[in-house]
Amino acid sequence: MSGAQQRLSQVSGHLSPSKGGRSNLLEKHPDDIVVTCALRTPLTKGGKGGFKDTAAADLLAGTFKALIERSKINPSLVEDISVGSVLPPGGGATEFRAAAIAAGFPVETAVKSTNRQCSSGLQACVDIANAIKTGMIDIGVGAGVESMSMQYGPGAVTEFSELLESHPESKNCKVPMGALSEQMAKDRKIDRKSQDAFAAASFQKAAKAQEAGLFDEEIVPLTVKWEDPKSGEIKTITVSKDDGIRPGVTAESLSKIRPAFAKDGSIHGGNASQISDGAAAVLFMKRSTAEKLGQTIVGKFVAASVAGVPPLLMGIGPWKAIPQVFEKTGLSQQDVDIFEINEAFASQCLWCANELKIPAEKINPKGGAIAFGHPLGATGARQVSTLLTELKRRGQKVGVTSMCVGTGMGMAAVWVAE
C-alpha cells in the first residue's frame, strides 16, 4: 500500500465511528474528540423567572466568560464557535459574534449560528466536533441559547407560501406542536394517567437533585438586571438555580390541571416542557491537544445521528435517531448507562422510551425539561453538561443525548465520561 493510500485509510478510520461496541468506546486514542469543559446557566421560567429581562446574547456572553474562566483555555486558541438558537431574527448571528467578543474571545475567533429547531444546541456541538475531526479547526466551542421570554411567540414562524400550503405533507410543518402532540398521544394510545405519572417523576427527580446540589457543578451563576413586576424597580440579582423546579408535584396534583389543546385532551402545562430562558457551552478539542495544553478531559464525543419523520409525528424523533446512532457505534440499549432524552412532552418521551425498551431508571435521572425547562436552542448543549456530570458522579461511562425536533426530525449523540 502506498503512503497516500495508507493516509487515506487512516483518515477514513478517523471519520467513521468504530462499530466495536462499548469496549471500543472506552478505549482512548490521540484523535478522540474530547470535552474539556461543559457548563450551563440556570434555566429560568419564561416571562417570570430570573432571566426574563436578559437578552439571549447577554446570557451567551456570561456563559462564554464562565467557560474561559473554568477551563482556563487561552481564548486565542479557540478557532470557531457554533451557537444553536431557534428564535432570534437573523438567526442571532450578529449578536452572538458580538457576545463572543464581549466575553473575551479575540476577533480572530469565528462565530456562527445554527438552527435545527429543538436540536440546535446539539447540532452546534456536533458541527464543532466534526470540524475538529476533519482538521478544519483544532479547538472550538459548541453552544446554545434561547430567550423565550423575549422572542417566543407567533412572530417566530413565517407565513407559508401558496406552494408550501398546497403540498399535503409540507403544510404539516407548521401545525402547532401542542396540537400535533395531542393527536399523537391519541393515535399511539398514551393516556393521561401515564403522562402525568411520567411528568410527576420528572419533577420529583429534579427537586431531589436540586436539593442535593447535583446541578451545582454544571451550573454557572449569572448576575443580571431584573425588573420587579410588582414595583417596576430594576434590581441586580444573581441567578444560581433552575427556578422552574417545583417540589411536591404528584401525579394526583397534575391530574387536576385542565388540558391545554383540546377539551378531551391529555396534554397540559404540567406534563409538557416549560417555556424557559438559558444558555450552555461545551469546549471541544482532540485528546492529543488537550494533553498538550494540560486541559482536564471530562468526556468525549463519539458519534451522532439525525433522522426525519413525518411532521405530524415529530415526537417520535428519538425513536428513529437513537437506533441509528447505535448502528454507527455498535452499541445496544444495554450498553448505555444514562439516556438524556428531551421531555418536549411526556407523551412523546414516554412513547419513545417504551418502544425502545429503555428502563425508566436510565432516563433523565435528574429530571428533564418538564421539570426545569426547554430553552429551545440551548437544550442540546445543556444535555451534555447534565449527562457528563451525572455519569461522573455515578462512576458510569456511556450516555446518549437525544430529542425530537419540530417539523419532524430526531437527533441523538453518544458520549463517554472520563
N, C-alpha and C positions, 0 to 999 in steps of 0.2 A: 504493500500500500504506500502510495506517495505521501510526502509530507502534507501536501494540500488536502489529500483525501482524509488523512488522519485528523487534521484540524477540523474539517467539515464534520467528521464523525463526532468529535468532541463537542463542537458547538451544538449539533443536533441533540446530543445527550443532555446538554445543559438546558435546552429549550423544551425538552419533552420530560414531563414529570415521570419519575420512576413508578412502575406498577408493582413493586415488590411488597406492598402492604405495610403494616405497622412497623415491623422491624427495620425495613429500609428507611422509613421516615425518621426513625430515631437516630440514624447514623448522622455524623457531622462531616461536612465537606467544605473546603475553602470557598466554593462557589455558591453555597447556600445563600438565599436571600433572607437576611435576618432582621429582626426588630430590636432596636436598642432603647426605644422609649415609646410608650403608648399611654396617652392620658386623655382626659376629657374634662369639660366643665361640669358642674352640676346641671341637671336638666330641670327646668322650671316651667310652671304652668303658663300656657299661652294666655295673654291678656290679663293675667292675675299675678303671676309669680315674680321672682326676683329679677328676671331679665326682661320684663315686659317693655321696658323703656330703653333697652340696649340694642343697638343696631347689630346685624349679623357680622359685619366687618369688624366691629369692636370686640365681639365675642371671639372671633377668629384671631385678632391681634393678641388678645390676652392668652389664648391657647398656644399660639406660636411662641410668645415670650416665655411661657412656662416650659415649653418643650426645649427651648435653647438652654434655659437655666437648669432644668432637671437632668438633661442628657449631657450637659457640658460640651456639646458639639460646637466646634468653631462654625458659626453660621456661613462663613465664606466658602465652606466645603460643600454646602448643600446646593446642588445644581438646579433642581427643579422641584416644584411644589404643585400638587394637583388637589383641588378643593371640590368636593361634591356638594352641590346645593341645588335645590329644586325651584324655589320661588322668586329669587331676585330678578328684576328686569335686566336684560342683557347677560343673564347667567351669573352676574356678580363678578365678572372678570376684572373690571376696573378697580372696584373697591377691594377685592381680595389681593390684588397685586399691591395696592396701597397698604393694606393691613400687614402684609409680609414685610414691607419696608419699615413700617412703623414699629413692628415687633423687634427689628434688629437684623433682619436679613439684608445683605447688600443688594444693590441694584443688579448685580451680576446673577443673582438667583432668579430663575424664571418662575412664572406662576401661570397656571391655567385653571379654569373652572370646568366642571363636567356635570352633566345631568342625565342620570338614568333613574329618574324618579326615586323611589324609596331605597334603591341600592346605590345611590350616588356616592356615598362615603366609601363603600366597599370598592366600587369601580375606581375611585380615585386612588385607593391603596394598591389595587391590582395594576393600574396603569404605571404607577411608580415602580412596583416590583418588576414588572415586565421590562420597563426601560432600563433597569439595572441589569436584568438578565441578558438583554441583548447588547449591552455595552454602550448604550446611548448616554447613560449617566452612571456615576459611581455612588452617589448619595442623594436621597430625595425624601420628601415628606408627602404622605397621603393624608388627607384631612377631609372634614365635612362640617358643615354649619347650616343652621337654619334659625331665622327669627320668624316663627309662625305668628307671633304677636303682631308684628309689623307688616307681614307680607302674605299671610294666608287669607284666601277668600276668592270670590268669583273672578277677580282680575287675573288670577294665576293661570286661567285657562282661556285660550283664544277661541273665537268663534270658528267653526268648521266651514270650509268652502262647500259649494254645491257638489263638487266632485266627491269630497270625503263623505258628505251626508248621504250621497246616493249609493255608496258601497255598503252592502249589508253587514260586513264584518268591520270595516273601517269605522263606521259611525259608532260602533260599540266602545271605541277607545275613550269616548267622552262620557259614558254612563258613570254617574257618581259612585264612588266606591262603597258607600254605605248601602245604596240600593242594590248593587250587584252582589255584595256580600250577603245581604239578606236573602236574595234569591238563591245564592249558592248554598247557604245553610239549609234552606228548604229542600233543594234538589239532592243534597248529599246527606240529608237526614241528621243534621247536627242540632239536637234540640236545645232549648234554652237552659234547661237544668244542667246539661253538660257544659255549656258555655259559661254559665255563672260559676260552676264549681271550678273550672279551669281559671277563670279570672280571679276568683277569691284566693286560689292558691298562689297566683302571681303576686297579689297584694300582700299576702301573708309572708311569702318568702322574702319579698323586698323589705317589708317592715322589720323582719327579724334580722336581715343582713345589715340594714341601716343602723339598727340599734346596737349590733355587734361591731360596727365600724368596718364592715367588709368592703364598703365602697371607697373608704378614705384614701387608699393607696392609688386608685385610678383617677381620683378627682383632684383638680386644681382649683382652689377657691379664686373667685374674681371679685374685685371691688368695683362697683358700678353706681351710677346715678339712678335713683328710683323715685317716682312721683307717688306720694301717698294719695290714694284715690279718695279718701275722705276729706283731707285738709288741703290737698293740692300742693303741699310742701315738697320740695325736691330734697331728697336725703341721699347721703352717701352710705351704701350698705355693702357688706361683704357676704357674698353668697357662697356657701360651702357645702350645702347638702341638696339633694334632689327634693323639691318641695311638693311633688305630686303624690308621694307615697303616703297612704292613709292606713294607720294601724286600726285593727278591729274590724276590717271588712270580712264579711262571711258570705257564703252563697245565699243564705237567707236574706241578708240585707240587700244584696244585689237583686234578688228576685222581686223586690218592691219597686224597682225603677221602671218607668214606662218605656216601651220600645221607641226607638228614635226614627225609624224609617218606614214602618208600616204598623197599622193598628194591631194586627195579629202577629207582628214580627217578634224576633228573638234577640235582636242586637240593640244595645243601648249604650249610654255613656260609661257604664261601669264594666262592660265586657269588650270594649274596643280601646285601641291605643289613644293616649292622651295627646291633645294638641300642645306642643311644647317648644321651648327655645333651648339651644345648646350648641356646643361645638366639641370636636375631638380631633386629635392628630397623632400620626404614627410615623416614626423615623425609621427608614429602611437603608440598608447597605449590604454588601456581601460580607460573609463571615470573615474572610481574609482582611477586608478593610476595617471591620470592627476590631479585630485583634490588633491590627497595626496601630489603630488610634486609641486603643485601651477603652473602647466602649463596652459597657456591660450588655451582654446579649440576653434578652428576656424571652425571645421566641423566634420562630422562623415561619415564613410564608412558604407553603408547599405548592398549591395549585388552586385554580378557581374555575367555575363553570357559569355559563349564562344560558338561559333557555327561554323560548317563547311558548306561551299557552294561549288559549282563546281569551280575548279581552274580558269577556263576562265571567271568566273563571280565573281571574288574576290571582286569587287567593291560593290556588294550588301550586303556585310557582316553586316553592321549596321542594315539593314532592317531585317535580321534574328535574330541578337543578342538583339536588343532593346526590341522587344516584349517578348523575353524570360526572360529578367530581370524584365519587367513589371509583368509577370506571377509570378515570385518569390516574388515580393513585393506588389502585389495588386494595383499597380499604373496604371494610364492611361496617355495618352499623355497630357491630360488637366491638370493633377496634377503636371506636370514638368514646372518649371519656365524658365530654360535655358538648351539647348542641346549644348554641345561642341562635334561636330562631325568632325573628322579629314577630311580636304579637300585634300585628296590624288589627286583627280581630280574633277573638277567642275561637270563633267558628272555624276560620281557615287554618289557624295554627294547630288546633286540636285535630282537625281532619288530616292534615299532613302528617302529624305525629302518629296518628292511628294507622294510616296507610303505610307508613314507613316502618311501623312496629318499633318505634323508639320508646324505651321505658320513660315514664313520667319523671323519674328522679334524675335523668340525664338532661332534661330540657330546662334551660333558664333557671339554674339553681338559686340565683339571687333575684328571681322575678324578671319581669320584662316590661315591654312598652305599655301594657295595660296599667301597670303599677307606677312606672316613673316617666313614661312619655316616649314619643317618637318624633323628634325634630327631623323632618324628612331626610335632608341631605347629610345629617350628622350620624344617623343610626349605624350605618355600615362601618364607619371608623370607630364609633363608640363601642360596638360589639367586640372589637379587637382588644381594647384595654380591659373590658369586663371579663372576657374569656381568659386572657393570659394571666391576669392577676388571680383569678379563681383556680385555674389549673395549678399554678404555682403554690397557692395556699393549701390545696388538697394533695400536693405531691403527685399530680397526674400529668399527662403529657399531650394527648391528642384532642383537638377540638375542631368543631365546624361552626362557621357562622353562615346564616342564610336568611333570606327574606323573600316575600312576594313583592312584586313590582307593578305599580299602576300601568294600565293599558295592556296587561297580560304578559308578564315575564316572571322569571325567578332567577336568583343568583345564589351561589354558595362558594365557600372557600374553606380550605383545610389549613390549620395552623398547628404548630408544635411548640409547647412551652419548654423553656430551659431554666 
